[in-house]
Structures are given as structure tokens and as C-alpha cells.
Amino acid sequence: MALTRSALRLFSGRFTQACQVRGYADAPSMSLTFAAPSQVLYNNISVKQIDVPSFSGSFGILPAHVPTLAVLKPGVVTVFENDGSTKKFFVSSGTVTINEDSTVQLLAEEAVPVDTLDISAAKELLAQSQSQLASASSEVAKAEAEISIEVSEALVKACE
Amino acid sequence: SQQVRGMATLKMISIRLKSVKNIQKITQSMKMVSAAKYTKAERELKLARPYGIGAQESYKKAEVKDEEGEKGQLIIAVSSDRGLCGAVHSSIGRIVKTDIAANLNTKVVIVGDKVRNILQRLYAKNIAMVVTEVGRKPAVFGDAALVAQSIINSGIEFSKGKILFNAFRTVVSFRTTEMPLYSQNAVANASKLPVYDSLDSDVIQSYTEFSLASLLFYSMKENATSEQSSRMTAMDNASKNAGEMIDKLTMTFNRTRQAVITRELIEIISGAAALETKN
């Protein structure tokens, strides 16, 4: 008896969750412009969801997300397209803007598809930047080496 | 003495003809080089346009307005080091001059030597920074980032700002356009900003700095394409004009040559006739 009651409660919980998901899907779609200085990845294309790594935390963007500005951290951006496919891109830095009308501008300094990354080259870069940090003398050189380490760590993580 | 004059004029005309022909060769080759550079620049601009337009969108959507205040105006005039490209540099120089005349508390950051030369004489005091070695190679984001970093490091404060550059329209036309620039305070006080979630001054600072570099990059790309297409047109016109001069000079040369020959014949014949009558 108790088992069925708790099973019912579990089931109803999941049911309300399913309702919430359907609610988001009915919301107006979101138009994404994802560009780098030398290439255009998405230009005002309607997509379902975008996951971005930012300095204020990684977050996913769905249609009708609250407007915000954020600065990108080195990491992977995942775009969930309307036809169900997902595409992953590694970004080095940049900004993301979500506007009131659900348009999203993702401007990355450099963006490459994750499957074009070479893990051995990434690991080599990490080793190089770590030795750079060890031999860094001035504050500026230290900061540059730390940035290099952050990017290469994210690169290695993206390849795995 | 007329004979001597005829020969001297002939030599002078032929020297002139040779030099104009050389100039035509140079302008034609410059046109070819600009055409190649223009194709490359236009291709890169097409890829950079969504990026540049995207960078301006956020300011438009957040309805950022110029800061209220008397910190003056900042103009970033984007141009290049090289001339012979039509009205590209002078149109920018003209607008900067009218702007400074309207608002004396204006600081100008000049990208490219040519505009510096235009402003140096009257408005040297308003020039805050000059960036040179621009225009030889196509701009990359790193260049724009360098300029943005120098502007930020110099600590220039402004209430109102703009980037002035030549937007590319078609191969034969460009339009001198301005993009608004907003200071950090202006962004922080934007009317729609409270709608935006989880913002602090760090984020706004990094955001405005990156935007500055992005907008600068975009304006450099547009300007480069306008410059190359303008140079192509200018060199094409120069070659045509040189061609016209060559035609006119060749005509004059042939006429002078024939006149010299006729004069020589007349002298010989009149000399011979004089001898005959003497006999």
C-alpha cells in the first residue's frame, strides 16, 4: 500500500516536470548569431538551446531566457539545433548577449569545432604554458602564462 | 633658329611621352594589385560582417545612451597609411574637423598616418594617439585588440564617443559612417539594463573592453575594403587620363615631326632655287 502511494507520488512528480519541459518548448524560438572575427557559424538561425562557459558560471540558454550579458571563459559551447542535432565548438574568449526579444549574440574571439582539435597538441601546449609560468618573471608575463594554462586545460578537457 | 627650336621641341615631346607611358604602366599595375587586394578584403569583410553587426546589437537592444556629463567626446578615426585612394582619407578628415569645431573638448585617436597629416596643422592639440603601420597587411583581431588595449591603458575618459570609418557599399561607392561608442558608465546607466540579469561592474568592464576591440576590428575591415576599391577606381581613372595624354602627345609629336621635315625641305628647295636663279 505504502509502496504504491510513494510510487504514485514519484510518478506525479515526474509528470509535472514533463509539463514544465513542454512549457519551454512552446515558447517563442531563439535566434542565434554565433560569429568569430574571421568566420560565421550561425547567423540569425533559430536554435533550441545553447550551453555556454562563462566567467560567472556555465549556463544553458533556452528561449525566453532572462536578458543578460556575460563574458566567455575558454571552453566548449554546445548548440542544440532545431532538428535535434548538437554541435560543439571550442571558444577561447568572447562575450554573449541575451536580449529581451530572445536574440542571442555569441561573439567569440576564436571558435573551432571540437572534432578538429588534436589532443596531443593540446597537451603539448599545456606543458609549454606550465613551463612558461615557472619561468615567468614579471606580473604581466605571469598573467599571460596563467591565461595560456587556462586555455590549454580547457582544450585538453574539450578533447576528452 | 626655327629648325633648332623644332628639334628641341621634338625631343622634349618624346621625353614627355616616355614619362607619361611609364606612369600609365605604373597606374595600371597599381590597379591590378588593388583589385587583387580588394577581392581578398571583400571576402574577409563578408565573414566579419555578422560579427561586427552582432557587436553593435547589444548596445542597441539595451538602449544605451551617451553619458550625461562634460568629459568630452572621443572620436576614433579609422583610416590607413597609404594614399592614392581617392576621397577615403579626406572624407574622414573633413568630418573630424567639423566635429572638433563644434565641440572643442574632443579627443581623437587616429588610426593611420594620412588622417594625422590632415589634422596635424590645425588640431594637433586634440590628437590623443596615432596608430601607424596600418593598411599594409589585412587587419586581424589581434591588431584591433592592441589598439583597444592602448586606448584603455591611456585612461581616456569620455561621455560621448564614436568610431568614424568608411563603410563599404559597392565597388564604386563607400559611405563615411559612424558607430557609437559608449563608456562603461553609459552602459551601467542604460535604461534597459535592470532587465539584464547577474551583472556586476567586472562583467560590464570586460564586456565593454571586448566590444571596443570587436567594433574596431569591424571598422578596420570595412575601411580596408573601401580603401582598396577606391584605389582601384582612382588608378583606373589615372590610367585612362594618362592614355588620353599619350594620344594627344603622340598627335603633337607626329605633327611637329612633319613640320620639321617640311621646314627642312622648304629650306633645301629655296636654297636650290636661289642657286638656280643666281646661275
Interface residues (C-beta under 8 A of the other chain):
Chain A: T33 A35 A36 P37 S38 Q39 V40 N43 F55 S56 V66 P67 T68 L69 A70 V71 S93 G94 T95 T97 N99 E100 D101 T103 Q105 L106 L107 E109
Chain B: E44 L47 A48 P50 Y51 I53 G54 A55 E57 S58 K61 A62 V140 F141 K192 V195 Y196 D197 S198 L199 V203 I204 S206 Y207 F210 S211 S214 F217
